[in-house]
Amino acid sequence: MPAVLAQDLRKKYGDKAALDGIDLDVGRGTVCGLLGPNGAGKTTTVRILTTLLRASGGRAEVAGFDVATQPRQVRRSIGLVGQHAAVDEILTGRQNLELFGRLYHLGPAQARARADELLERFGLDHKGPAKEYSGGMRRRLDLAASLILAPPVLFLDEPTTGLDPRSRTEIWRAVRDLVAGGTTVLLTTQYLEEADQLADRIAVIDAGRVVAEGTPDELKSKLGGDRLDVVIHDPARLDEAAGIVGGAASGPAEVDRDTRHVSAPVSDRVRALTEALAALAAAGIEAEDVAVRRPTLDEVFLNLTDRRGGAV
């Protein structure tokens, strides 16, 4: 049984379709990344799956419970970290976690014990109020609060928005530890590197529909495998260089004049690189930088999300 299942999930606001038939199947103990531009429908999907919003059509199950007919059981089985930290800045980290424990109907001793466990797990030993925490510490505290009852399914809605790289890495480490312990994570993000780092599978959403799904490597392979990238010293010779690189590659080259960058798909990495460099040198065209690389998730994302319309 999947941890999260959505079939033809729909949501309308008047005549506007926020979700237009979302299908998801998230295996237990995995991370599923939901990618999409602003307004694609990611947060709407999470709000329906966490029982905060009722769908207009289709069905969904979380931890084996129907979100429409068994919302109470779903809420007992999930944790949710929204886009904004939900901690009380006046209270200390310990007081915040004890408060959440009491709200979840734990007894005083049990709430204190759970707070101690989570403070140690997330490295939150600061004694002062939460307003003194760094952005990364606040998000870790928010994540800890969502795990008071150790839910089997955790929803993270853009959890690292606005964080610096060090804080983002701390959150990534915490998420990996949770998944290693058996937690299933559904992650929405606009950081392509985040999805590449964390997600076992990715669903790309655009205009309320899933437009592509697969592992990060499967999605990258849709753009044709490896690419040969060359940065040309003389911008006046870009078109000439593009013809040479394209001739050595397995497809026509693309030119970015702002960065003096020529890029083309290749099927034989070594042959294409060797032939392109030799031909450029013979033509007297100086290359400042050369690399053979896989397509990035950024390129996949831009290729898949042609914005002709938007969702909420």
C-alpha positions in Angstrom: 0.0 0.0 0.0 1.5 3.4 -0.9 1.9 6.0 1.8 0.3 8.7 -0.4 -2.1 8.0 -3.2 -4.0 10.5 -5.4 -6.2 9.6 -8.3 -7.6 12.2 -10.7 -7.5 14.8 -7.9 -9.3 18.0 -8.9 -10.0 21.4 -7.3 -12.0 24.3 -8.8 -12.5 27.8 -7.7 -15.5 28.9 -9.8 -14.5 28.3 -13.5 -10.8 28.2 -12.6 -9.2 24.7 -12.2 -6.4 24.8 -9.6 -6.0 21.1 -9.9 -6.9 19.3 -13.2 -6.5 15.6 -12.5 -3.4 15.0 -10.3 -2.2 11.4 -9.9 0.4 10.5 -7.3 1.7 7.2 -5.9 4.3 7.7 -3.1 6.0 4.6 -1.7 6.5 4.1 2.0 9.9 5.3 3.3 10.7 7.4 0.3 10.9 11.1 -0.6 8.6 12.4 -3.4 9.4 15.9 -4.7 6.6 18.0 -6.2 8.1 20.6 -8.5 6.4 23.3 -10.4 6.3 27.1 -11.0 4.5 29.5 -8.7 0.8 28.8 -9.0 1.2 25.3 -10.5 -0.9 23.6 -7.8 1.7 22.3 -5.4 0.4 23.9 -2.2 -3.2 23.1 -3.2 -2.3 19.4 -3.5 -0.7 19.4 -0.1 -3.6 21.2 1.5 -6.0 18.6 0.1 -3.8 15.7 1.2 -3.5 17.1 4.7 -7.3 17.6 5.0 -7.1 21.4 5.1 -9.0 21.7 1.8 -11.7 19.6 0.2 -11.2 18.4 -3.3 -13.7 19.0 -6.0 -13.2 15.6 -7.6 -11.1 12.5 -7.5 -9.9 10.7 -4.4 -6.8 10.5 -2.2 -5.5 8.3 0.6 -2.7 9.1 3.1 -1.3 6.2 5.3 -4.2 4.1 4.1 -6.9 6.5 5.1 -9.3 8.4 2.8 -8.7 12.1 3.2 -12.4 12.9 2.5 -14.1 10.3 4.7 -11.4 9.6 7.3 -9.9 13.0 8.0 -9.4 12.4 11.7 -7.3 9.3 11.1 -5.3 11.1 8.4 -4.4 13.9 10.8 -3.2 11.4 13.4 -0.9 9.9 10.7 0.8 13.0 9.3 3.1 15.9 10.2 3.0 19.2 8.3 5.7 21.9 7.9 4.3 24.8 6.1 6.1 27.6 4.2 6.2 29.7 7.4 7.5 28.6 10.8 4.7 28.0 13.3 6.7 28.3 16.5 6.1 30.8 19.3 9.1 33.2 19.3 8.6 34.2 22.9 8.9 30.6 24.2 12.1 28.6 24.2 12.6 25.6 21.9 11.8 23.2 24.8 8.7 25.2 25.8 7.5 25.1 22.2 7.8 21.4 21.9 6.2 20.8 25.3 3.3 23.0 24.2 2.9 21.0 21.0 3.0 17.8 23.0 0.2 19.0 25.2 -1.8 20.1 22.2 -1.5 16.5 20.9 -2.9 15.3 24.3 0.3 14.0 25.7 0.6 14.0 29.5 3.1 16.5 31.1 5.8 13.9 31.7 5.4 12.4 28.2 5.5 15.8 26.6 8.7 16.7 28.4 10.3 13.4 27.5 9.4 13.8 23.8 10.7 17.4 23.8 14.0 16.2 25.3 14.3 13.5 22.6 13.6 15.9 19.7 15.8 18.7 21.1 18.7 16.3 21.1 17.9 14.8 17.7 17.8 18.2 16.0 20.7 19.8 17.9 18.5 22.4 19.5 20.3 23.1 22.8 19.9 26.9 22.8 18.4 28.0 26.1 16.9 31.3 25.0 13.6 32.2 23.3 13.0 31.1 19.7 13.3 34.7 18.5 17.0 34.4 19.1 17.2 31.3 16.8 18.8 31.5 13.3 16.5 30.8 10.3 17.9 27.2 10.1 17.3 26.6 13.8 13.7 27.9 13.6 13.0 25.5 10.7 14.5 22.6 12.5 12.4 23.5 15.5 9.3 23.6 13.2 10.3 20.2 11.8 10.7 18.8 15.3 7.3 20.1 16.3 5.7 18.3 13.4 7.2 15.0 14.7 5.8 15.1 18.2 3.7 12.0 17.5 6.3 10.4 15.1 3.9 10.4 12.1 4.6 7.9 9.3 4.0 10.6 6.7 5.5 14.1 6.7 4.5 16.9 4.4 7.1 19.6 3.8 5.8 22.6 1.9 8.9 24.6 0.6 10.7 24.1 4.0 13.9 25.9 3.1 12.6 29.0 1.4 14.7 32.0 2.4 17.4 30.0 4.2 21.1 30.4 3.6 23.0 27.4 2.1 24.3 26.2 5.5 20.8 26.2 7.0 19.4 24.5 3.9 22.0 21.7 4.3 21.1 21.3 7.9 17.4 20.7 6.9 18.4 18.3 4.2 20.4 16.3 6.7 17.5 16.2 9.1 15.1 15.0 6.3 17.6 12.2 5.3 17.7 11.0 8.9 13.9 10.9 9.1 13.6 8.9 5.9 16.4 6.5 7.0 14.1 5.9 10.1 11.2 4.9 7.8 9.3 8.2 7.5 7.7 9.0 4.1 8.2 12.6 2.9 6.2 14.6 0.4 8.3 17.6 -0.4 7.2 20.7 -2.4 10.1 22.9 -3.5 11.2 25.5 -6.1 14.9 24.7 -5.4 15.8 22.2 -8.1 19.0 21.2 -6.3 16.9 20.4 -3.2 14.8 17.9 -5.2 17.9 16.5 -6.9 19.5 15.9 -3.4 16.6 14.5 -1.5 13.9 13.0 -3.8 13.7 9.4 -4.8 11.0 10.3 -7.3 9.8 13.7 -8.7 6.5 14.8 -10.1 6.6 17.9 -12.1 3.3 19.9 -11.9 2.2 22.6 -14.3 -1.2 24.2 -14.6 -2.7 21.7 -12.2 -1.5 18.6 -13.9 1.5 16.2 -13.5 3.4 16.8 -16.8 6.3 14.4 -16.0 7.3 11.9 -13.3 10.3 9.7 -12.5 13.6 9.6 -10.7 15.9 12.7 -11.1 18.1 10.7 -13.6 15.0 9.5 -15.6 13.8 13.1 -16.0 17.3 14.4 -17.0 17.5 11.6 -19.6 14.4 13.0 -21.3 16.5 15.9 -22.6 18.7 13.6 -24.5 21.6 12.5 -22.3 24.9 14.3 -22.1 25.8 17.7 -23.4 29.0 19.3 -24.6 29.4 22.9 -23.2 32.1 25.3 -24.6 32.7 28.9 -23.6 34.2 30.8 -26.5 36.7 33.7 -25.9 35.7 35.8 -28.9 32.0 36.5 -29.1 32.3 37.4 -32.8 33.1 33.8 -33.6 30.2 32.2 -31.6 28.2 31.2 -34.7 31.3 29.6 -36.3 32.0 27.8 -33.1 28.4 26.6 -32.9 28.7 25.0 -36.4 31.9 23.2 -35.4 30.6 22.0 -32.0 27.3 20.9 -33.7 29.3 19.0 -36.3 31.1 17.0 -33.7 28.0 16.4 -31.6 24.8 14.4 -32.2 22.6 17.4 -32.7 22.6 21.1 -33.4 24.3 23.4 -31.0 22.5 26.2 -29.0 24.2 29.6 -28.4 23.9 31.9 -25.4 25.4 35.2 -26.6 25.3 36.8 -23.1 27.6 34.1 -21.6 29.5 33.2 -24.9 28.3 29.7 -24.3 27.8 26.9 -27.0 26.0 23.7 -26.0 25.1 20.6 -27.9 23.8 17.1 -27.2 26.4 14.2 -27.5 26.0 10.5 -27.6 29.7 9.6 -27.5 31.3 11.8 -24.8 35.0 11.2 -25.6 34.7 11.3 -29.4 32.6 14.5 -29.4 34.9 16.3 -27.0 38.1 15.3 -28.8 36.7 16.2 -32.3 35.2 19.5 -31.2 38.4 20.7 -29.5 40.6 19.6 -32.4 38.3 21.4 -34.9 38.1 24.6 -32.8 41.9 24.6 -32.5 42.3 24.1 -36.2 40.0 27.1 -36.9 41.9 29.2 -34.4 38.9 29.6 -32.1 40.0 29.9 -28.4 37.8 28.0 -25.9 37.9 29.4 -22.3 36.1 26.4 -20.8 35.0 23.0 -21.9 32.8 20.4 -20.1 30.7 17.4 -20.8 27.8 17.1 -18.4 24.4 15.6 -17.8 21.3 17.9 -18.2 20.4 19.6 -14.9 16.9 19.5 -13.3 16.8 23.3 -14.0 16.8 22.5 -17.7 14.3 19.7 -17.3 12.0 22.1 -15.3 12.2 24.9 -17.9 11.6 22.4 -20.7 8.6 20.9 -19.1 6.8 23.9 -17.6 5.6 25.9 -20.5 3.3 28.4 -18.7 0.2 28.8 -20.8 -2.0 29.0 -17.8 -1.7 28.9 -14.0 -3.1 27.2 -10.9 -3.4 28.4 -7.3 
